[in-house]
Structures are given as C-alpha cells and as structure tokens.
Amino acid sequence: MKKNIIVVGAGINGLMLATLLAKTGHAVKILESTNQIGGQFLGIRSKGMRYDHGLYIPQLTGHKNVDEIYLKQDVVTRSLHFKDIAGNIFKEILNTNSLFLDLRNHKEINSKIFCEITKNIVNQYKGNSLNNYFKSRFGETAYKNFFHDLIQNTLFTNQKDFDKAILKVFHLSRLVLFDEKISENLKSFSFFDSMIGFPNQMKIPNHFLSDKTPSVYPKSYGLYNLIDGIKEDLDKLNVEIILGIKIKKIKFGKNSHIIFENKQEYKLQFDDLLWCGNTYAIDKLLGINLSIAKKLEMPIKQSVSFIQTSEKPKVKNIYWLWDYDKNPIMRLSFPHNYTKLPFKNKYLIVAEHSFNTNCDYIRKYLYDRKIIPNGSYLQIDTPNNSVRYYYNFSKVNVRLDREFLKLFEHIKPKNFHLCSTKVSKGVFYLHDLLADSVSELQKNGVL
C-alpha cells in the first residue's frame, strides 16, 4: 500500500532510506534543518580542494535492496583480505579479526598474559566498565602494561573509564601473541578466537571473515560523489527535499502531521515518519523530557589534517593505520589505496589527531616512521572546519542513552521510526544504522 512518508534528516542514512522507500512505491518527502544535504558526507572545501570530512569508508549492509542503491553508483568495493575487519562487541562477538597490539617480542610478559587469559577461561566478562572489562578478560598484566595507556592515549582525555561499547569504534579487543600457525590453531577454540589476533591481517583465513560485508567507496575520491549520485536518484523518484526547516510540533494519531517553519509555517500530513536526525532531539518533541542532550559528557574534540606528498606512502594496500602510542596522532588514512585521487604526481594522507597538533610534529612523525622518505614534499592543510566531535562513550553517556531508549520504546507512536544512532545498542556506524532501520521498517509493515 502506498503511504505518505516523511524522512527527517538529509544525512546519508536519511537519503538512503528515502531512496529505498521511494523505490518501493511510497510518496516520500525529506525535511532537513540545514541548507545542504549529505551531513558528514558533504566534504570540506579548502584552498581550492575538496576533501572527505574525516576517515570513513561505508560498508554494505547485507540487505540487497539497500546495497543496490550504493552499487548503482560509480563505486569500488573491497572485501575479505582487502579491508580492515572489525567485530561486534554488542552481540558478544569479540572476534575483530584485525591486527592490534603485537606482543610477540615481549616473551616474559607475553607468557604471563597468556597464563592470565587461560585462567579466565570461565569468566563471562560481566559489567559495562571498559577498564574492568580488560582486567577480567586479559588479566591485570595486560591491563597495567598496555590497555590503560592505550585507552587514554587514543581518546586524548582524562576520562577515568569508558563503557565497553567503545571497543567497537577503536577495535581494541585482541592481542597478537603467536605466529600465524599457532594463532590459527588456538582460534579454532571460540574462547581463544575472541582473544588472539593474527599477526598479518591480510592473511586471515576466509572462514574467520564469513560474516563481514564489503566496504564501498566512490571510484573518484570523495563521498560527496556518492551523495551527488543518490540525489540524482531521488530527483528521478520525485522525492521532494525541503531545506532550512525548524520543527515546531509532531502530532500522532488519526491525522498524523508535522508542523514546521521554513519561510513561513507549514503543515504536512504523513502515514509514517522516519527520524534520521539527532537521537536526543526528539526528547522534547515526543514528550520524553529527560533533557538527555544537556546531561551528556562533552564530546571528544579532534582535528583532521590533509597532507599532500610527492612520494607514495609506504603502507602497502591498507586503508588506514591506527596509532595507540603516546603521541597526538590517532590514525592515518591512505585514500590512494581505495580510490582515484584528483592529484597529479601527488598522494594524499589524511591524519586524525588531537586538536591543535603542530604541522611540524605531523611532518616529523611521517618521516620518523618512514611512511614517506625524508625530504619528500609535504603540504599540510588543517582547515578550521575539519574539527570533529566524537561521541564520548563514557559510562555516564552510554547509561543515559540506554535510559533514553528504554523510555522511548514505551511511549513511541506506532508510525514513528527512530532511524538515528543508538550507541548503547551498537548502532552508530552507517551500515548498522541502515540495517537496524530496515529491520524496524519491515517489522512495522512499512517495507
């Protein structure tokens, strides 16, 4: 049955879901509070160049109808050995199949950690504290010598503890203790599979990657190219996008409608409404009134620098390089490994780091680690609008999110669908958002 559907939020998840619903035959309108569509996929303009806003490569969802929207665009996909693999902490699948802390050369501490891991073989890792999680899972030795500093250095904050939900974002759930053969033998046991990593993530056996979907990215550099392609699809499907709106009221019931201001006040009736904006912005609109946004601990502030080099970085074919040492750099991305760049005789490195990191430090960092040879040309650009604010996965914030979602489930109208992040449930990456939203819409008969 054809329905009138409103999608609130013109970020990538809102645009994808609107496309899917319109292709199904529904009449769809998109409302967006800003004057542009695309959200984090918009890109950053600086010094005549356009860059991705940070380090993100979308992943397919496993839902054929959703993934076809991606694959219809001019994209490249990468899977299995050619992608950085992450696990799912929230489903207790702690196997991230990736390269993390390599302790093979620390023989004494290596054996002690393995003994402590083995003693914990019946431990169920209860509790949400990240610190306690590492202690109970890997033992005191690994926690004191590695994980405590690693957590603090990665997050650039004095936060004493985080919820274990953050493991999904920072991929911190394994140790490399043995060579490939021993690791594979140990990993045939589910307990050690969740503990032991492979020394070379590019040689992970296929059966350890069976539940991972490919990554997808425009062949020509820039996620904004993906947005442009989806916008063309929306135009062909007659999906109206209304920009610069302010929602005043949402009424549910026999004549559900939304009242908003643009240049003047408008009223739109709908059969179903998809919320793809800020999760907590519905707090007041739906009468939950917990004022969650005011109680959240501050997000983690970071900057992104775009570095043009005259030499190709010596990083083989990896997407990005995490850095957990005691320095301001968190990770580097190498777009030439997954797309065509708009540069002639130059290469691009994207560095994510603590706020106000000095350009000279970044240059020395790349030289010292031999990512590029000494003396290679480096042009470093850190635009003001490249500042990023990461959700703080503190125990307080995750508890508040859990509390909000629990109350939301009790009071939400049947034709209201929350399609934005649910951090305490592990729904914050784009493929999580889309898969979760599709399941919600199928359950409620919209799809």
C-alpha positions, 0 to 999 in steps of 0.5 A, a space after each residue: 500500500 502506498 503511504 505518505 512518508 516523511 524522512 527527517 534528516 538529509 544525512 546519508 542514512 536519511 537519503 538512503 532510506 528515502 531512496 529505498 522507500 521511494 523505490 518501493 512505491 511510497 510518496 516520500 518527502 525529506 525535511 532537513 534543518 540545514 541548507 545542504 544535504 549529505 551531513 558528514 558526507 558533504 566534504 570540506 572545501 579548502 584552498 581550492 580542494 575538496 576533501 572527505 570530512 574525516 576517515 570513513 569508508 561505508 560498508 554494505 549492509 547485507 540487505 540487497 535492496 539497500 546495497 543496490 542503491 550504493 552499487 548503482 553508483 560509480 563505486 569500488 568495493 573491497 572485501 575479505 583480505 582487502 579491508 580492515 575487519 572489525 567485530 561486534 562487541 554488542 552481540 558478544 562477538 569479540 572476534 575483530 579479526 584485525 591486527 592490534 597490539 603485537 606482543 610477540 617480542 615481549 616473551 616474559 610478559 607475553 607468557 604471563 598474559 597468556 597464563 592470565 587469559 587461560 585462567 579466565 577461561 570461565 569468566 563471562 566478562 560481566 559489567 559495562 566498565 571498559 577498564 574492568 572489562 580488560 582486567 577480567 578478560 586479559 588479566 591485570 598484566 595486560 591491563 597495567 602494561 598496555 590497555 590503560 595507556 592505550 585507552 587514554 592515549 587514543 581518546 586524548 582525555 582524562 576520562 577515568 573509564 569508558 563503557 565497553 561499547 567503545 571497543 567497537 569504534 577503536 577495535 581494541 579487543 585482541 592481542 597478537 601473541 603467536 605466529 600465524 600457525 599457532 594463532 590459527 590453531 588456538 582460534 579454532 577454540 571460540 574462547 581463544 578466537 575472541 582473544 588472539 589476533 593474527 599477526 598479518 591481517 591480510 592473511 586471515 583465513 576466509 572462514 574467520 571473515 564469513 560474516 563481514 560485508 564489503 566496504 564501498 567507496 566512490 571510484 573518484 575520491 570523495 563521498 560527496 560523489 556518492 551523495 551527488 549520485 543518490 540525489 540524482 536518484 531521488 530527483 528521478 523518484 520525485 522525492 521532494 527535499 525541503 531545506 532550512 526547516 525548524 520543527 515546531 510540533 509532531 502530532 500522532 494519531 488519526 491525522 498524523 502531521 508535522 508542523 514546521 517553519 521554513 519561510 513561513 509555517 507549514 503543515 504536512 500530513 504523513 502515514 509514517 515518519 522516519 527520524 534520521 536526525 539527532 537521537 536526543 532531539 526528539 526528547 522534547 518533541 515526543 514528550 520524553 523530557 529527560 533533557 538527555 542532550 544537556 546531561 551528556 559528557 562533552 564530546 571528544 574534540 579532534 582535528 583532521 589534517 590533509 597532507 599532500 606528498 610527492 612520494 607514495 606512502 609506504 603502507 602497502 594496500 591498507 586503508 588506514 593505520 591506527 596509532 595507540 602510542 603516546 603521541 597526538 596522532 590517532 590514525 592515518 588514512 591512505 585514500 590512494 589505496 581505495 580510490 582515484 585521487 584528483 592529484 597529479 604526481 601527488 598522494 594524499 594522507 589524511 591524519 586524525 589527531 588531537 586538536 591543535 597538533 603542530 604541522 611540524 610534529 605531523 611532518 616529523 612523525 611521517 618521516 620518523 616512521 618512514 611512511 614517506 622518505 625524508 625530504 619528500 614534499 609535504 603540504 599540510 592543510 588543517 582547515 578550521 572546519 575539519 574539527 570533529 566531535 566524537 561521541 564520548 562513550 563514557 559510562 555516564 553517556 552510554 547509561 543515559 542513552 540506554 535510559 533514553 531508549 528504554 523510555 522511548 520504546 514505551 511511549 513511541 507512536 506506532 508510525 514513528 521510526 527512530 532511524 538515528 544512532 543508538 550507541 548503547 545498542 551498537 548502532 552508530 556506524 552507517 551500515 548498522 544504522 541502515 540495517 537496524 532501520 530496515 529491520 524496524 521498517 519491515 517489522 512495522 509493515 512499512 517495507 
